[in-house]
């Protein structure tokens, strides 16, 4: 400990000796040649220096003791032992670093936990279509291609979801903003999910003008639209229902809405449907929910600068809207 203290103050001690020597030399050159006085002055300076260093060492003793000891935990960095302005400021700085470190660790841990939980749920969910396909292949009758195709679609949707969840961590590197046709993206996703609409006997109605253009990432926006469509169909248990997909423009702001005639969301669940892994009452009814669809949609919308709004009445359906802020070229030069 003393060695550390002396190493820290070595430059100061050398400077003090040089200063005393310089002053004595000035007196010598000025004709003051009394050796006893010079020795007395040197001893007094040495005692004053030793007193200063002794007091300073006593003030910093506990600080050095903490630095040289093995910390039992990270909270050890939050202890306050310094008394000088320098050590006090150093400890404040260390506390800020610790809080920053703690925040980053918690964020990393939360992300890893979320990813692990999602993978576990996803693997469990993917076992169902695989089991169904295995049973279909074991039947002696002619293979039901429609059923196989439906299970393959479920596998593909699950793979797309887990892939997008993995890419969410590198979203900025994967993002490409461009002007995209809103009707074009919706039509592509409706066509892609047509077998789902047919099997559930839900009929989509698209009411979007061709002139609506939005600044967004096509790939991510198609993923969001696909999630909204599959959710709407999944929670429409009755047949021969309709799914309304509309777009409107008000003062340059375009709103895309997906309205179903399904079971709706209970009021108690509505504030939490965009939380990760939240399935709620409806998720338990369907048995197919991972609680990640609307969470991913909300996350992507936030990063793209869009707004996701959800309104619902139990037993009367749900409307999910994506609000695109002011678009300079959203309607082909006219509003």
N, C-alpha and C positions, 0 to 999 in steps of 0.2 A: 504494500500500500504506500509506504514511504517512498519507495523507488518510483512508483507511478507519479506521486506528487512532485518529486524532484525533477523527473523528466519533463513534466508539464511546465515547471517554472525555471528550467535550466536557462532559457534565454533571458528571463527577467533577472536572474542572479548574476549572470555574466554582464548584463547591461549595468547593474548597480555597481559592480566592481570597477568597470570601465569609467563610470561617471565619477566615482570617488577618486579614482586615479587621475582623471582629467582635471578635477578641481584642485587636488593637491599639486599637480604639475603647474597649474596657473599661479598658485600662491608661490611656488618655488621660483618660477621665472620672474615673479614680481619682487623678489628679494626677501621673501619671508622664509627663512632657512631654519626655523626652530623644529628640530627633529621630534622632540617630545610632544609638541602640539600636533604634529602630523600623525604620530602614532596614536595619540589620544583621539584625534578626529576619525582615524581609520577604525579604531576599536568601537567608538560610539556608533559609527555607521554600520558596522558589522552587527552590533547588538540590536540596533533598530531593524535591520533587515531580518535578523533571526526572529525578533518579536513579531514582525509582520507575517513572516512565513508560518510561525507557530500558530498565530491566531487564525490565519487562513486555513491551515491544515485542520485545526479543530472544527472550524465551520464546515469543512467539506469532508470530514471523517466518515460520516454515515453515507454520504454520497459515494465515496470511493469504496466503502465496504460493500455497498449494494452492487457496484459495478464489477467487483472482483468475486462476488459470490455466484453460485449456480442458481439461476431463477427457477423456482418451483413450478411456476405456471406463467401464462401470458399476462395475467392480471398484475404480476409483479412489476410490470412496466408502469403501472398507474400509481405506484407509491410515490409519495412526495417526501424527499429527504434533503433536498438542496435548500440553502439559505441565501446564497448570493444571487444577484439578478441573472447571471449567466446560467447557473444550474436550474433556477426556477423556470426560465424561458426554455431551456433544453427539455425539462420534464413536460412542460406544456406542449412542446412540439412532439415529443414522444407519445403523448396521449392522443394527439390528433392523428398521428401515424397509426396508432393502435386501433382507433375507431375506424379509420379507413380500411385497415387490414381486416378488421372484424366484419365490416360491411361486405367486402369482396369475398371473404370466406363464406359468409352466410348466403350470398347470392349464388356462389358456385355450388354450395351444398344443396340449396333449394332447387337449382337447375338439374343437378344430378339426380336428386330424389324424384323430381317430377318426371325426368326421362326414364328412370328405372321403373317407376310405378306405371307409366304409360306403356312401356314395353311389356311388362308383366300382364297388364290388362289386354293388350293387343294380342299377345301370344295366346292367352286364354280364349279370346274372342275368335281367333282364326282357327281354333280347334273345331269349332262347330261346323263351318262349311266343309272342312276336310273330312270330318266324320260322316257328314251327309253324303259326300261324293264317294267315300269308301263303301257305304251301305248301298248306294245306287249301283256301283260297279259289281257288287256281289249278287245282285238280283238276277235270276235266270231269264227274266223277260228282256225285251228289247230296251236298250239304254234310252232313258228319258233325257234327250239332249236339252230340252228347255230347262229342266231342273239343274242339270250340270252347268248350263250357261249361267243360271241365276247364282249358283254358288261361286262360280268363277268371278262373276261381277262383284260379289261380296269380298272375295279375296283381293281383287284388284283395288277396290275402294279402300280396303284396310291397308294395303301396301302404299297407296298414294298418301294416305293420312300419316303413316309412320315416316315416310320419306320427307314430307313437308315439315313434320315436327323436327326432324333432324336438321333440315336446312334452315330452320328458324334461327339457329344460333349464328349462322353466317348470312343473315338476311341481306345486309348492306352489300355484300360482295355479289349476291345473286340477283339483286334488284335492277330492273331496267325500265325506266319510266318512258312511256310513249303515248301518243294519242291513239285510242282504241275505240272501235265501234261497240257501243253497249249492247245493241241488239245482236250483233254478230257473236259476241261472247256468250250471251244468254242462249242463242240458238244452238251454238256448238255444244253447250253443256246439256241442253234439253235432248238433243240428238244422241249424245253420249249415254244418257240415262234413260233412253226410250224404253228399253226392256223392263226397267224398274217401274216406269209409269204403267206399262201394259200389264205387268204381273199384279200390280196393286189396284188396277182399274182407276187410276187417278189421271185426269186429263189437264194438261197445262194449257193456259191461254196467255199468249204473249201480246202485250200492248206497249210496244216501245217504238218510237219513231226512228227511222233510219239515220236521221241527221244528228242524233245525240252521240257526241264524242266526249270521252273522258280521259284525263291524263292519269294513267295508272300503269301498273305492271300486269301485262296480259296473263302471264302464267299464274301469278298469285291470285289475281282477280277471278280467273276461271275456277281456281281451287275453292275460293270463298263461295262463289255462285253454286258450285257443285255441292258443297256442304249444306247450303241453305235448301237446295232442291231435295237432296236425300233426306234431310231432317224433316222437311214438310211432308214428304211421302211416307216416311217411317212412322210418323205420328198421326197419320190419317188412316184410321182402322176401317172405316166404312168404305164401301165401293161406290163407284160412279160419282165421286167428288171431283171438284175442280181445284186447280192451282193457278192463281192469278199472278202473273209477273208483269209489273207495270213500271213505267218511268215517267217522271214529270220534271219540269224545269221551272224554277221560280227565281228570277233576278240572277240568272247565271249559275245557280246551284242546282245540280241534278240529283234527284233522289230515285234510286232503284229499290222497289219493294217486292217482296215475295210473300204473298198472302195465301194461306191454306185454309181448308175447312175441316181441320182435324180436331183433336181433343182439347187443344189449348194448353196453356201453362198455368198452374195454380198461382195465385197472387203471392203466396209465401215463397215460391221457387223463383219467381221472375227476377229479383235482384241478383240471384246467384247463378243464373244459367250460363254466364260467360266465365265462371271460375273453373280452373282446371279440375277434371275428374268429378265434377258435380253432375250427377245423373238425375237426382230429384225423383219425384213421384212418377213422372212419365217414363223415366229411364227404367224404373223397376217394372213397369207394365210391359214395355217392349222387350226387355231382356237383351237388347243388342247395343245399348248405349255405352260408350267409353267415357263420356263426359268431356271429350276433347274437341268436338266439332266446332261449337260456338266459341270455345276458348281460343282455338287457333284462328278462327275468323276475326275475333276481336283483336288479337295480337297483330295480325297482318294489317287490319284496317288502321290500327294506331300507327304502325310503322310507315304505312303509305300516306298517312295524313287524311284518311277518310273517317267517317263516323258510323258506328253501328248502333242502330236503334231497334228495340224490340218492344212490341205491344201485343198483348194477348188477353183473351177472356176464356176462362175455362168452359169447354164445351162448344165454343164458337169459333175456334181457330186462332192462328197466330200470324202476325205480320212482322217480318224482319226487313228493315230498310238499311240501305247503304247510302250515306249522304256524301256526295262529292262536292267539296267546296268550289267556289267560283271557278268556272272553266272558261278561259278566254275564247276558245274555239269549239265550245261544246255543241253548238247547234249549227255548224257550218257557216258561221259568220252572222247569224241572226238569233235573236232570243224571243 
